[in-house]
Amino acid sequence: MAFGFTMDFQAALQTLSVLQWVPFYVVLGAIPIISVPVLLFTKYWIVSVLTLGWLLYDWRTHSEGGRRSNWVRNWTLWKYFRDYFPVKLVKTCELSPRHNYIIAAHPHGILSYGIFCNFGTESTGFSQIFPGITPSLATLEGIFWIPIVREYVMAKGICPVSHSAMKYLLTKMGPGNAVIVVVGGASEAFLSEPGTSNIILKNRKGFVRLALQTGACLVPSYSFGENDVHEQEIFSSGTWLRAVQNFYQKMCKNILGLSFCTFHGRGLTKDSWGFLPYNLPITTVVGEPFPVPKIENPSQEMVDKYHALYIKALRKLFDEHKIRHGVSESQELVIF
């Protein structure tokens, strides 16, 4: 009886760790967005002034290496998050700390659970698996404009996906740095459906150009199972629900740079309906790095050449590992 209670309690903690993930960002963001302008017109105006002053003073930090905290990255919370699915990180090749790397991550999925867990925390042991390598997961720069939220995000070793921020990490911070780029971005979320291996890559070449400009090695990675943890709802064409869906998708993409997918998963219990992800394994396999020449102004032909080589390496990684991670032998990686 005690064993069963312990198991149920562990499952509850795992569920809560995932349940709090997105709402916690919303709460942290709402505090300064609401309080700073309100307090500015009260006797506590100095709080608003100090907050805005610090933001201006510290404005470049998130684009110049950030302010990571190993304590935050090692929170027990993230271990419960990992075990909910569970999430695993698989190494296929050593990454030498004498070089810098751009790890291209696929697929985005709905909310990139595996990518966050493996690269934005230490719950799967990135530092032990890749000793001497410091990972920086790149995300939307707008997040760093919000006081409090930016501190929380930087503490996890997350950086803006801007060219200048990533270039700084790869050229000004010495060797042993790895920038993780979710190449498909928000648009790829719309391709995220169970049983599919669809990614957007055909015309995404900025990460290759950056690799050439900095001399960083390119590393393919694929998160098997990321597309399976949610199901998308696509309403029938011509209905009012489809019109509303399209409107919010465009608004979120154009204004916020975020994907707005109508999705569902499980509820607070495994057999219920809700918006939590299903308890299905996500395994991120990091492939073999391949070097690129350092060229300050690479030609389009050079970018295309190494982009083609990258696609070849990614397909090889996918095909070599798909069967052992639940993908049928006949299923191919589909690139849009």
Sequence and secondary structure as in RCSB ss.txt:
>XXXX:A:sequence
MAFGFTMDFQAALQTLSVLQWVPFYVVLGAIPIISVPVLLFTKYWIVSVLTLGWLLYDWRTHSEGGRRSNWVRNW
TLWKYFRDYFPVKLVKTCELSPRHNYIIAAHPHGILSYGIFCNFGTESTGFSQIFPGITPSLATLEGIFWIPIVR
EYVMAKGICPVSHSAMKYLLTKMGPGNAVIVVVGGASEAFLSEPGTSNIILKNRKGFVRLALQTGACLVPSYSFG
ENDVHEQEIFSSGTWLRAVQNFYQKMCKNILGLSFCTFHGRGLTKDSWGFLPYNLPITTVVGEPFPVPKIENPSQ
EMVDKYHALYIKALRKLFDEHKIRHGVSESQELVIF
>XXXX:A:secstr
 HHHHHHHHHHHHHHHHHHTHHHHHHHHHHHHHHHHHHHTTSTTHHHHHHHHHHHHHTTTGGGTT    HHHHT 
HHHHHHHHHTTEEEEESS   TTS EEEEEE  TTT HHHHHHHSSSTT HHHHSTT EEEEEE GGGGGSTTHH
HHHHHTTEEE SHHHHHHHHHTS SSEEEEEETTTGGGGGG  TT  EE  TT  HHHHHHHHHT EEEEEEEET
GGGS EE    TTSHHHHHHHHHHHHIIIII      EEEE SSTTSEESB  S  EEEEE   B     SS  H
HHHHHHHHHHHHHHHHHHHHHTGGGT  TT   EE 
